[in-house]
């Protein structure tokens, strides 16, 4: 009788463990605070599009994009690689001043997923795919325009030497850029400027940009 009871208890424990494992959810996604995000970029390996909080409309879209990421369903799928394998994915980059957070969006057997390497795999609302598509469509309909902020290191009548802001994709390419001062801006060391260009970066040092559309002074250093 006792032996039979022990067997029943053991069987119940095994069944209970299996049920718990089946219902187990993965880890919650880890995202930066919304106020720390300066831009969101998406890339499919051929095209790149970005939303920057320097533009009021884009800032609102970043907030909506971020809300979708925060509200995703946690699945029991595991992420065990640096990037998804055997699927065509779109890389999502949440860019902050101190570091970037990389996510991957893809479809598998008709279901949309967002994967955070080594953290988990999540199901987003269908609106996320719409936002990504609209970002790419906007890039197709307009000349490529990438914007980043930088600090002036040196300046003269012809050339501005700058260092890209922390968290910018340009800083990953080079810590110094040589920018033609075609607009003859009166700048000094320490000034913060914003540069809009066509996304091309030349292989030189200091690095140079392709076509520059506009240079805007964001903050000027107070003379001592």
DAVEN-V476368 format. One line per field, one symbol per residue. phi: phi as a letter, one per 40 degrees, with the letter a starting at -180 (. if undefined). A space follows every 10 residues. Layout:
BEGIN
phi=???
END
This chain:
BEGIN
phi=.ccccccccc cccccccccc cccccccccb bccdccccab bbabgbbbba bbccbdcccc cdccdccccc bcccbccbbb bcadbgbcbb cbbccbccab bbbbbabbfg bcbbbbdgbi bbbccdcccc cccccccccc cbddabbaba bccaaacbbb cbbccdgccc cccacabcbc cccfccbadh cbbbbbacgc bccaadcbcc cccabbccab ccdc
END
